[in-house]
Amino acid sequence: MLIDLTRVYFRKTLLAMFRFKEARRLNMVYSKILVGIDGSEISERALNVAIELCKKIGAELLIAHVIEKPPVLTMAKMQEELIEKALEEYADRLLSRALFKAEKEGVRAKPLLLRGKPGPKLCETANKYGVDLVIVGSRGLGTISKFIVGSVSDFLVRHCTNKSILIIR
């Protein structure tokens, strides 16, 4: 009986040591993580994965939302301003919720509100801030869809080649 308890304790100790070593190794690799969110269910999952990973390895989290101008050909200046204001308010609420969620878990996080095309903007931001890992959902709220992965995640995999990319389904 005592031998069985010792084996169980030894196994648990080895497992804990392995997890600690693995977390330290990942910490050396990933010290800054960027997650792109857009309010979709999949981007919420990507945020959860990013928070959990940052919590385990002690990495800093950058939470980014990109405002992309809607493709409207004829738009009055007043309508354009109203749409722009609504998009900014939505982005502020989205980033505030994400920041609160990360800080509640004890993760150092910084919100980033970006403007432009999501794929290129996330890639540019990852390079600008020296990010080690970019996490995005496989699909988002974008109007253009692809068969296997979304256009943003596809862009990041093809063009942001100097960074690790994690795509969440």
Stockholm file with secondary structure:
# STOCKHOLM 1.0

chainA/1-169         MLIDLTRVYFRKTLLAMFRFKEARRLNMVYSKILVGIDGSEISERALNVAIELCKKIGAELLIAHVIEKPPVLTMAKMQEELIEKALEEYADRLLSRALFKAEKEGVRAKPLLLRGKPGPKLCETANKYGVDLVIVGSRGLGTISKFIVGSVSDFLVRHCTNKSILIIR
#=GR chainA/1-169 SS CHHHHHHHHHHHHHHHHHHHHHHHHHHHHCSEEEEECCSSHHHHHHHHHHHHHHHHHTCEEEEEEEECCCCCSSCCHHHHHHHHHHHHHHHHHHHHHHHHHHHHTTCCEEEEEEESCHHHHHHHHHHHTTCSEEEEESSCSCSCCCSSSCHHHHHHHHHCTTSEEEEEC
#=GC SS_cons         CHHHHHHHHHHHHHHHHHHHHHHHHHHHHCSEEEEECCSSHHHHHHHHHHHHHHHHHTCEEEEEEEECCCCCSSCCHHHHHHHHHHHHHHHHHHHHHHHHHHHHTTCCEEEEEEESCHHHHHHHHHHHTTCSEEEEESSCSCSCCCSSSCHHHHHHHHHCTTSEEEEEC
//
